[in-house]
Amino acid sequence: YGFYTGFDSDNSSGDFSEANHKVPEMLDLDPHQSNRTGKHNGETEIQENGIKRHRTSLPAPMFSRSDFSVWSILKKCIGLELSKITMPIVFNEPLSFLQRITEYMEHIYLINKACSHADPLERMQAVAAFAVSAVASQWERTGKPFNPLLGETYELTREDLGFRFISEQVSHHPPISAFYSEGLNKDFIFHGSIYPKLKFWGKSIEAEPRGTITLELLKHNEAYTWTNPTCCVHNVIIGKLWLEQYGTVEIVNHSTGDKCVLNFKPCGLFGKELHRVEGYIQDKHRKKLCVIYGKWTECLWCTDPATYETYKKSEKRGGEQKKKLVSEDDIKSENDEADDMPEIQDTVQFIPGSKLLWRINCRPPNSSQMYNFTSFAVSLNELEKGMEAILAPTDCRLRPDIRNMENGNMDVASKEKERLEEKQRAARKERAKDEVEWHTRWFHQGTNPYTGTSDWLYSGGYFDRNFSDCPDIY
């Protein structure tokens, strides 16, 4: 099951990452040789031509939505909870919500960075950047992921990036997705549960992502918790769809008492604040240690509070430091770490002396024909030869509606989606008739040890690969 290698992660910091150095490797797909380390025969095979890459495009281009009226469906739903409304498949993207959650891991180098820092302030800076990067893949992603079926799972093992990930749909009403990821070097654990509450407000759809996210840095004996900002898709009836994130995200270090408060700013009347993130890190005595600023669609910087205040005052006085677009040369002169940056022109007002914390990955050139997927997202539903013998039968990659949509077979995908939903309803009625309770397979309901709130916790055992009692959901 170590079938994932070779994703090219952007690494703005210039820190070492195996993905950047393109270590040639190829993994055998014989399921009988699989063991718990994720290796096969204990070793990786070197491929003479270099690294084995993931696919760089989807099998078929995105289906046009221009002929479909979302209003005909949504006009009955104003103010209602949308999770119970069946939407036509044309408004979807060919990924399950469980796969969408996995996109948290696209910028895993930031977790590695946090693990490597001796200074708790630098660790918090890296964790804050990771929390912001987790929502960055949603930029221009206006397609709706498929609602996972009850019992659906998704796993991802990426030896090149040093992690493995498992998620399960643990509840259908309300829809709750639980996930657990761990570093292959036993350096971190990342887990949580997400209950996206969707509402339609006439012109926009708002998704409030309830649920706690927890990151444990094992070497430092630290745990950080936070919740994601609210996401809103605008112009769902008419006009160009666009997306914003807003709300306050509080990241708490439960070991030191340090806290990072990030304000994802709403767009505002003239769009001045669109995509902006501003915040600060404070210690347990509420002393501000640094200020963080940037855009969740571009990059994130930090500077000391005194420099930030001086700059803001100077800006108000209309001094020499006027708003400017920061170029790559500016960044490199101010920040020696920024060696491997993509060609992206920032629109963030740059404060001299700031340190770059994170920068968004470049999208593939054909991204707009592929639901605006990142390179990481393009690879998530890939089903390579030999995988089916290794995966749990509940894995999203085996879902026929998503697979057919990805292949451009929209009519078949739509029929399969209806069939699966009907099968799920029939199974629920059967359980109700027999008074049988649904039992989750890989997660259980418990208490988050750091926040004391209700959470879904990983029960363990998935990677032992005993799938004999998995439900038949497809």
Secondary structure, 3 states (H helix, E strand, C coil): CCCCCCCCCCCCCCCCCCCCCCCCCECCCCHHHECCCCCECCECECCCCCCCCCCCCCCCCCCCCCCCCCHHHHCCCECCEHHHCCCCHHHEEEEEHHHHHHHHHHHCHHHHHHHHCCCHHHHHHHHHHHHHHHHHCCCCCCCEEECCCCCCEEEEEECCCCEEEEEEEEECCCCEEEEEEEECCCCEEEEEEEEEEEEECCCEEEEEEECCEEEEECCCCEEEEECCCEEEEECCCCCCCEEEEEEEEEEEECCCCCEEEEEECCCCCCCCCCCEEEEEEECCCCCEEEEEEEECCCEEEEECHHHHHHHHHHHHCCCCCCCCECCHHHHHHHCCCCCCCCCCCCCCECCCCCEEEEECCCCCCCHHHCCCCCHHHHHCCCCCCCCCCCCCCCEHHHCHHHHHHHCCCHHHHHHHHHHHHHHHHHHHHHHHHHCCCCCCCCEEEEECCCCCCEEEEECCCHHHCCCCCCCCCC
